[in-house]
Amino acid sequence: MNSISVRALLVRGMLAGLAAGALALLVAYFLGESRVDAAIALEEAHSHHHDGGEELVSRTMQSTAGLATGVLVFGVAIGGIAALVFCYALGRIGRFGPRATAALIAGAALLTVYVVPFLKYPANPPAVGNPDTIGPRTALFFLMVALSVLLAAAAVILGKRLAPRLGNWNATITASAAYVLVIGLAYAFLPSYNEVGKDFPASLLWEFRLSTLAVQTTLWVTFGLLFGHLTDRLLVPRTGTVTAGRSGANRPATAAR
């Protein structure tokens, strides 16, 4: 793959990420923000002190321009990174075309970057969590992301090396089992935090976490479908175009006869 193709795929990846981010933004706004507002209202209702300080960024700004900036920038960033991964993975992880490769990358990213860390360290709304532990909790979450991504890459390498001896199916099962086993050990040995107050509604916590999962699922599924479509149009020759070209080339010869 030459530099022109890489550049074209990178641009398409960022555009697909931007479009996916826009759709995820709608999900975040209509599903997530109402839960955030409810959690903030609950926190204020149970607060017994007010410092009287002026907030640096208003809640309105956070839920509109701030949310849009964060989600769209994130979408463009992950789109560019996923496009570079696509450039490396195409033709190296099996006999998959551009669409299938894009779908596999998006699905693997959703699983390793979000779902696996989410199961160990799920997202919490405002009013949940000790402010004194936010640093360690954040560090552990990103550690879990790094472990998940690295172990997934190691599982792919392991599967490719076992394939000649075990066959593709058995090698995939073995590599997947190894990934799950090591992730399970990480779940067991890394510290956990359960800082949800007894008076916090379980339904609100559940709805908030489901909304964050919906945002990420929307982002990655949309990106996989859209980027797969764009890469397919770029890399796969169109049969109709080739046929039309050949027909046009034959017409002058027929007329000359």
Stockholm file with secondary structure:
# STOCKHOLM 1.0

chainA/1-257         MNSISVRALLVRGMLAGLAAGALALLVAYFLGESRVDAAIALEEAHSHHHDGGEELVSRTMQSTAGLATGVLVFGVAIGGIAALVFCYALGRIGRFGPRATAALIAGAALLTVYVVPFLKYPANPPAVGNPDTIGPRTALFFLMVALSVLLAAAAVILGKRLAPRLGNWNATITASAAYVLVIGLAYAFLPSYNEVGKDFPASLLWEFRLSTLAVQTTLWVTFGLLFGHLTDRLLVPRTGTVTAGRSGANRPATAAR
#=GR chainA/1-257 SS CCHHHHHHHHHHHHHHHHHHHHHHHHHIIIIIHHHHHHHHHHHHHHCCCCCCCCCSSCHHHIIIIIHHHHHHHHHHHHHHHHHHHHHHHTTTSSSCCHHHHHHHHHHHHIIIIIIHHHHHSCCCCTTCSCGGGHHHHHHHHHHHHHHHHHHHHHHHHHHHHHHHHHCHHHHHHHHHHHHHHHHHHHHHHSCCCCCCCTTSCHHHHHHHHHHHHHHHHHHHHHHHHHHHHHHHHHHSCCHHHHHHHHHHHHHHHHHHC
#=GC SS_cons         CCHHHHHHHHHHHHHHHHHHHHHHHHHIIIIIHHHHHHHHHHHHHHCCCCCCCCCSSCHHHIIIIIHHHHHHHHHHHHHHHHHHHHHHHTTTSSSCCHHHHHHHHHHHHIIIIIIHHHHHSCCCCTTCSCGGGHHHHHHHHHHHHHHHHHHHHHHHHHHHHHHHHHCHHHHHHHHHHHHHHHHHHHHHHSCCCCCCCTTSCHHHHHHHHHHHHHHHHHHHHHHHHHHHHHHHHHHSCCHHHHHHHHHHHHHHHHHHC
//
